[in-house]
Amino acid sequence: MRWDSLQLGAVDSAEAVTPALFAQGAVVRRYDTPHFRGMTFYEVRARSILNRVPEASRMSFRWTINPYRGCTHACVYCFARKTHTYLDLDAGRDFDSRVVVKVNAVELLRKELARASWRGEHVAMGTNVDCYQRAEGRYRLMPGIIEALRDAANPFSILTKGTLILRDLELLQQAADVTHVSTAVSIGFTDPALWRLAEPGTPSPAQRLRVCSTLTEAGIGCSVLMAPILPYLSDSPDELEQTVRAIANAGAHQVTPIVLHLRPGAREWYFTWLAEHHPTLVPRYRKLYGRGSYAPGAYSEPIYAQVRDLARRHGLDKRVPSAPRQIIDKPRPGEQLRLI
């Protein structure tokens, strides 16, 4: 792996650690490599790793795992940006370049999965920041996390923009032999110029489509979250057609479109980006998002209808996920999985 030769570079002074992270005993590191230039990593020992999702969020899952906070993908629209302000960091450049790493994630997860109170509920990953962002190549937390979930035969799903998920393909297949595993790739648009501006730290849409194809061919069900659709930038009939066609050709089992939403934190950062790169669109965005974080139904519903129609035309509505892989010797709660 290209990360194996990384050397520890300059370490920030204690004064550079925010009060919130200092209280967690953060170890601050920078690495002398082009891949991590300008980035700072705060290694912390978390108190818990299985996070309960508030019922008010109306999510389809109740539990998540987030081994990182902050994200080097640097997507200008990321809804999770505001969470960095809870650490006394800003929602803009700090979110992109100052990443919190929960270095004890694997050992914590094994303990929490073994608790008598744990009921083996579905666990979602990649729902806040990407668990396969660039930092994962250095810290390698996901193999241990997947192994722990596999050994407990605990169902889980992963949403990512990262190609690094393919490094763990064999582990995903092993987990799929004993429990339900699903994956999804986020691809809101396929325009290369827009990708470079709006998602500068991510693998290209073409690379993500190849991830979808590879996972599907390997028997791991993969869908595509077509998100976000950016108003007046990626929402034309031609753009939507091109994106849905590419998703269908990649073998995705399903496509779910989501129009951009701009929560506090993401809203300010996105408008700053928009003013720099597409200043003529600022008044239209202010009108569209003038009453809140979500585009009004008068705008979003026709977009969703177009995507549904395109999905039908390209046969996505007729696809079903691969049949579950055969479950092998599922363990009782607290027992370790016996792989045969």
N, C-alpha and C positions, 0 to 999 in steps of 0.2 A: 504494500500500500504506500501511496505517496506521502502519507502522514507519518510513517514510521521514523523518518529521519529528522522530525522537527526538533529544534533545540529551544530551550527556554530562553527567552530574551529578557529585556528589561522588565523589572517588576515595579509597579506603581508604589508610591509611598503610601503610608497609612492614611495620610490626609486625603488621598484620592478616592478612598472608599466612602460611599455615601453612608450616612448614619444608619439607615435601614439595613444595609448589607453589613456594615461594621458590627451591628448587634448580632448578626448571624455568624460571626467569625469568618468572614469571607477571605479567601486567599486570592490575591489579584495577580493575574498572569497576562503577559503578552508574549507572542511567539515570533521569532525571527524567520519569517517565511512570507513570500509574496501573497499566499492565499489568505493570510491573516493580518496583512498590513493595515495598521490603523484600528485594529480591534482589541478590545480588552475583555478578558474572561474572569468572572467572579465565581470561584469554586466555593460552594456552600454545602453544608450537610443539612438537608431538609429534615423537618420533623415528621412529615407524612408525604406520601406520594400518590395514594388513591384519593382523588378529589371528588366530593359529591357535588353534582350539578344542581343549582337551585331550581326548585320546581317551577318558579315563575318564569324561567327561561324557555319553557315549553320544548326543550330538546327531546329527541327520541331516545336518548341515553341518560343514565343517571350518574355515571362515573367516568372520570377521565384521568389520564396520566400525562403530565407535562414535565419532561426532564429538563427543559430549558425555559428561560424567560428572556425575551428579546429575540430578534431573529435577523440573521445576516442575509436573508433573502431580500430585505430592504424594499418590499412592495410598498409603494407610496400610499396605498389605500387600506393597509392592514388594520382591521378593526381592533386588534389587540394592543395597539400602541399605548392607549391610556394606562394599561396595567403597569407600564414602566414608571409612571408618576408615583405609584405606591411605594417605589423603592427610592424616591427622591432623585430619579433620573428623568430626563425629558422624553416626550413621546415622539420626537423627531430623530435626529442623528444618534442620540444615545440608544434608542431602541434598535437601530440598525447595527450599531458597532459595540455596544456594551452588553454582553450576554451572560446571564446567570446560569451556571451549570450545577445541577444537583448531583454531585459526585457519588452520593450514597443511594442513588435511586434504586439500584438493583437489590441491594441487601434490604432496603426498606420494603420494597414490593414483596419479596419472599416472606417477610415477617407478616405483612398485612394480609396477604393471601392465605396464610396459615391460621389466621385468627378464627376462633369458633364462630364469631359473629358474622364473618364474611359469607355471603350467600352465592358467590360465583356469578354475580351479575355481569352483564356486558360492559366492557371497558373501551372507551374511545380514545384514540390518540391522534394528535395533529389538529385538534379542534381549536386550539388557542394559537400557539406558534408551531412551526414545523419541526417535528422530531427528527427529520432527516435533513436539517439545514447543514451548512458547511461545518459547523462545530462538531457534529456527530462523527465526522471522519477522524477527528482527533480524540474525542472522548469515548466513543464506542459504547454508549449506554444502551442502545436499542437491542443488540444481540442478547444481553443479559435479561432485559425486560421481556423480550419474546420468549426466551427460554423459561423464565419464571412463569409466564402465562401458560406456556405449553405444558410444563410439568404439573400445573394445577388444573389443566384442561379447562381453562377459563376463556370464554369467548371474548373476542376483541376485534376492533377495526382500526385501520390506519388511513388517514388522509394526508397526502403529501404533494409537494411540488418537486421533491428531491429524487434524483436518480439513484441515490445511495441505498434506497430500499432494496435494490436488486442484489446488493452485497449479502443481504439476509434472506435471500429467496429460499434456500434450503431449510432454514429455520421456520420460515412461514409455512412451507410444505409440511414439515414435521408437526407444527401446531395444528394445521388444517386436518391432519389425520386423527386428531383427538378432540377437536372442538370447532366451533364455527369461527372462521376467519374471513373477513372481508377487507378489501382495500379500495381506495378511491384516489384518483389523481385530479388535481385542480388545474383546469385549463380554461380560462375565461375567453381567450382569443388566440389567434394563430399569427397575427401580423407581426413580423420580426422587428420592425421599427418601433412599434408601440411596446412590445415586450422589453426592448433594451431600455426604454425610458421609464416604464412603469414598474418593472420587476427586475432591476439591474443585477440582483444577486442570485437569481434563480437559473436553473437549467432552462434551455430554450423550450418553447412549446413542442417542437419536433422531438426533442429528447424525452419529454414527458409522455408524448404519444407512444414512443417506443417502450417506455416503462409499462404503459397499459397493455400493449401487445404482448410483452414478455410475461407479465403476470398472468394474463389470460391463458396464454399457451401453456403455462406451467400449472394450470388448474386452480389458480387463486383468483376468485372472482374479483373483477376490477370494474368500477364504474367511473364516470367523470363528473365532477362538479364544475359546471360551466360557469365559473365565477371568478371575479365579478364581470358582468357585462357593463362596460363603461359608457354611459350616455354620450352620444354624439361622437364617440371615438371608436367603439367596436360594435355598435348596434345597428348598422345599416343592413338591409336585406342581404347584400353580397357578403358582408363580413360574417353574419350569422350562418349563412349557407356554407361558407368555406369552413367555419369552425365545426359545425355539426357533421359535415361530410368527413372531415379529418378524424373526428371522434369515432364515427361509425367505422371508418376504414381501419382504425386501430383495434377494433374488436371489443369495444366497451360494451358492458351489459346494459348500461343505463346512462342517460345524461340528465342532469338536474341543473337548470339555469337559475342563476341568482343575479339580479340587478344590483349594482353597487349600492351599499349603504354606508353612510358617513357618520359614525358615532364621534362624540367628542374625543379629541386627541388625533384620530385619523382625519377628521374633518379639516382641522387647521393645517395639517401637514399636506393633505391632498390639494387644498386650495392654493397653498404656496407653490406646489409643483405645477398646478394648472396655470397659474398666473405667469410662470416662467416659460412654459412650453406651449401652452394653448390659451393665451390671454383673451382671445375673442370669445372663448367659451365661458369665462367666469360669470358674466351676467346671466347666461342661460342656466348655469348650475345653481346660482343663488336663487333663481326663480324656482327651479325644480326641487331644491332641498331647503326652501325657505321656511317650511313648517316642521322640519324634523330631520331625523337621520335617514329616512326611507323615501325613495321616490314615490310619488303618488300613483295610485292604481291606474289612473288614466294614461300614465306613461308605461308602467311595468307590465300590466296585463296584456297589452298587444304584443309586447316582446316575448312573453312567456308563450302566448298562443302561436307565434311564429316558430319558436323553437320546438314546441310540441308537434307542429305540422311537419317541420323538417325532420324531426326524429322518426315520424311515421314514414315519410318518404324514403328515408335511408334505412328503414327496417329495424331501427332501434327499439320500437315498441313491441317487436315480436321476439326479442331476445330474452332469455332467462338465464340467471346465474348458473354456473356449472353445478352439477349434483354434488352434494357434500361428499368429501372424501371419507373413506371408511374409518370409523372411530375404532381405535385400538386400545383395549384394556384401560378404559377410563378409570382414574383413581377416585377413591372416596375423598371427601374434604379432609385436608391436612396430610394426605398421602402424596408421595411423589409418583409421577407418571413412569410406568415401565415401558420403554420403547422396545419394540420387537421388529 
